[in-house]
Amino acid sequence: MPNPNRGACGFQSSEFEQEYERPSKSELKRHMTVLQKLGEELVAEARDRVKRVPMPEDVRDAILECQLIKDHEGRRRQLQYVGKKMRSLDEEEVAAIQRTIDSWKGLSKADTAAMHALERRRDKLLTDDKALTTLLSENPELDVQQLRTLIRNARKEQAENKPPKAYREIFQILKQVAKKKTAGSGADDDADDETDDDADE
């Protein structure tokens, strides 16, 4: 004989699990920002290129239409619509679009991975204050005040849907930091080579 309470308990349990597994608001916002940016990148590309990108027809039509709009307010609204259409894509469709854009930039898999790591670090700076402390402890030469101002401005840009000027500047700073580290490790290798040469003499 079936347990009359089983259905009720099962429903409550599954409801709890859904609540528990649901991504946080900041994660959702971050994901939406990434997709919006991806849509904007496609709008900035040549029409012939966009037509060759693997994506659903309705998403492509929204992007191609946006490219034709000259009016600032009309274009802004259409860009938001493009972002909305991008959010309707599944993970594999988004990955295919990202791979195509990366191939246009001539990026290797390692370059792409490094770039995405920088993007994740930038997003973390906007959502987690501890991330700035970590960055500064690793790179004490950075300007604390400048970074705080850029982070504050980038948050404001996202909240008010403004052009991502500060958001991009943060990325450039992180890129410079990564470059210095790579150059530094290369210099160490050269120093090691010189030491080995001296030893051989």
C-alpha positions as CSV (number, residue, x, y, z in Angstrom):
1,M,0.0,0.0,0.0
2,P,1.5,3.4,-1.0
3,N,2.5,5.8,1.7
4,P,0.1,8.8,1.6
5,N,2.8,11.2,2.9
6,R,5.3,10.1,0.2
7,G,4.1,12.5,-2.5
8,A,4.2,15.6,-0.2
9,C,7.6,14.8,1.2
10,G,9.0,14.1,-2.3
11,F,7.7,17.4,-3.5
12,Q,9.2,19.4,-0.6
13,S,12.5,17.6,-1.0
14,S,12.7,18.3,-4.8
15,E,11.7,21.9,-4.2
16,F,14.5,22.3,-1.7
17,E,17.0,20.7,-4.1
18,Q,16.0,23.0,-6.9
19,E,16.4,26.0,-4.6
20,Y,19.8,24.7,-3.4
21,E,21.1,24.1,-6.9
22,R,19.9,27.4,-8.4
23,P,22.8,29.7,-9.3
24,S,23.3,32.8,-7.2
25,K,22.1,36.2,-8.5
26,S,25.7,37.4,-9.0
27,E,26.5,34.2,-11.0
28,L,23.5,34.7,-13.2
29,K,24.4,38.4,-13.7
30,R,28.0,37.4,-14.6
31,H,26.7,34.9,-17.1
32,M,24.3,37.4,-18.6
33,T,27.1,40.0,-19.0
34,V,29.4,37.4,-20.8
35,L,26.6,36.6,-23.2
36,Q,25.7,40.3,-23.8
37,K,29.4,41.0,-24.5
38,L,29.5,38.0,-26.9
39,G,26.5,39.4,-28.8
40,E,28.1,42.9,-29.0
41,E,31.3,41.3,-30.4
42,L,29.3,39.7,-33.2
43,V,27.5,42.9,-33.9
44,A,30.9,44.6,-34.4
45,E,32.0,42.0,-36.9
46,A,31.5,42.1,-40.7
47,R,28.1,40.8,-41.9
48,D,29.6,38.1,-44.1
49,R,31.4,36.7,-41.0
50,V,28.3,36.8,-38.9
51,K,26.4,34.8,-41.6
52,R,29.0,32.0,-41.3
53,V,28.8,31.6,-37.5
54,P,27.0,28.5,-36.4
55,M,23.9,29.8,-34.5
56,P,20.1,29.7,-34.7
57,E,18.5,31.8,-37.5
58,D,16.6,34.1,-35.1
59,V,19.8,35.0,-33.2
60,R,21.6,35.7,-36.4
61,D,18.7,37.9,-37.7
62,A,18.7,39.9,-34.5
63,I,22.5,40.6,-34.8
64,L,22.3,41.5,-38.5
65,E,19.4,43.8,-37.9
66,C,21.3,45.5,-35.1
67,Q,24.2,46.2,-37.5
68,L,21.8,48.2,-39.7
69,I,20.5,50.5,-37.0
70,K,22.2,53.9,-36.8
71,D,20.0,55.6,-34.2
72,H,21.8,55.5,-30.8
73,E,18.7,54.7,-28.7
74,G,17.4,52.2,-31.3
75,R,20.7,50.4,-31.5
76,R,21.0,50.3,-27.7
77,R,17.5,48.6,-27.5
78,Q,18.4,46.2,-30.2
79,L,21.7,45.3,-28.5
80,Q,19.7,44.4,-25.4
81,Y,17.5,42.3,-27.5
82,V,20.5,40.6,-29.0
83,G,21.7,39.8,-25.4
84,K,18.3,38.4,-24.6
85,K,18.5,36.1,-27.7
86,M,22.0,35.1,-26.7
87,R,20.7,33.9,-23.3
88,S,18.3,31.6,-25.1
89,L,21.3,29.5,-26.5
90,D,22.5,26.4,-24.8
91,E,26.1,25.9,-23.6
92,E,27.2,24.0,-26.7
93,E,25.9,26.7,-29.0
94,V,27.6,29.4,-27.0
95,A,30.9,27.4,-27.0
96,A,30.7,27.0,-30.8
97,I,30.2,30.8,-31.3
98,Q,33.1,31.5,-28.9
99,R,35.4,29.1,-30.8
100,T,34.6,30.9,-34.0
101,I,35.3,34.3,-32.6
102,D,38.6,33.0,-31.1
103,S,39.6,31.6,-34.5
104,W,39.1,35.0,-36.1
105,K,41.5,36.5,-33.5
106,G,44.0,33.8,-34.3
107,L,44.2,32.6,-30.7
108,S,45.6,29.3,-29.8
109,K,43.8,27.1,-27.2
110,A,46.4,28.2,-24.6
111,D,45.8,31.9,-25.4
112,T,42.1,31.4,-25.2
113,A,42.3,29.7,-21.8
114,A,44.6,32.4,-20.5
115,M,42.2,35.1,-21.7
116,H,39.2,33.4,-20.2
117,A,41.1,33.1,-16.9
118,L,41.7,36.9,-16.9
119,E,38.0,37.5,-17.6
120,R,37.0,35.3,-14.7
121,R,39.5,37.1,-12.4
122,R,38.1,40.5,-13.5
123,D,34.5,39.3,-12.8
124,K,35.6,38.1,-9.4
125,L,37.1,41.6,-8.6
126,L,33.6,43.0,-9.2
127,T,31.8,40.5,-7.0
128,D,34.3,39.7,-4.2
129,D,36.3,42.3,-2.3
130,K,38.8,39.7,-1.2
131,A,39.9,39.2,-4.8
132,L,41.3,42.8,-4.8
133,T,43.3,42.0,-1.6
134,T,44.7,38.9,-3.2
135,L,45.6,40.8,-6.4
136,L,47.4,43.5,-4.5
137,S,49.3,41.1,-2.3
138,E,50.6,39.3,-5.4
139,N,51.3,42.6,-7.2
140,P,52.2,45.4,-4.6
141,E,53.2,47.7,-7.4
142,L,49.6,48.2,-8.6
143,D,47.8,51.5,-7.8
144,V,45.2,50.6,-5.1
145,Q,43.2,53.8,-5.5
146,Q,43.0,53.4,-9.3
147,L,41.8,49.8,-9.0
148,R,39.2,50.6,-6.4
149,T,37.9,53.5,-8.6
150,L,37.8,51.3,-11.7
151,I,36.0,48.5,-9.8
152,R,33.4,50.9,-8.5
153,N,32.9,52.5,-12.0
154,A,32.6,49.0,-13.6
155,R,29.9,48.0,-11.1
156,K,28.1,51.2,-11.9
157,E,28.4,50.6,-15.6
158,Q,26.8,47.2,-15.2
159,A,24.0,48.5,-13.0
160,E,23.2,51.3,-15.3
161,N,23.8,49.4,-18.5
162,K,26.5,51.9,-19.7
163,P,29.4,51.2,-22.1
164,P,32.0,49.0,-20.3
165,K,34.9,51.5,-20.2
166,A,36.2,50.8,-16.7
167,Y,35.4,47.1,-17.2
168,R,37.8,47.0,-20.1
169,E,40.4,49.0,-18.3
170,I,40.5,46.4,-15.5
171,F,41.1,43.7,-18.1
172,Q,44.0,45.6,-19.6
173,I,45.6,46.0,-16.1
174,L,45.2,42.2,-15.5
175,K,46.7,41.5,-18.9
176,Q,49.7,43.7,-18.2
177,V,50.2,41.9,-14.8
178,A,50.1,38.5,-16.6
179,K,52.6,39.7,-19.2
180,K,55.0,40.9,-16.6
181,K,54.8,37.5,-14.9
182,T,55.5,35.7,-18.1
183,A,58.4,38.0,-19.0
184,G,59.7,37.6,-15.4
185,S,59.7,33.8,-15.7
186,G,61.4,34.1,-19.1
187,A,64.1,36.3,-17.6
188,D,64.7,33.7,-14.8
189,D,65.2,31.0,-17.4
190,D,67.7,33.2,-19.2
191,A,69.6,33.8,-16.0
192,D,69.6,30.0,-15.4
193,D,71.0,29.5,-18.9
194,E,73.8,32.0,-18.2
195,T,74.6,30.3,-14.9
196,D,74.8,27.0,-16.7
197,D,77.1,28.5,-19.4
198,D,79.4,29.9,-16.6
199,A,79.5,26.5,-15.0
200,D,80.6,24.9,-18.3
201,E,83.5,27.3,-18.6
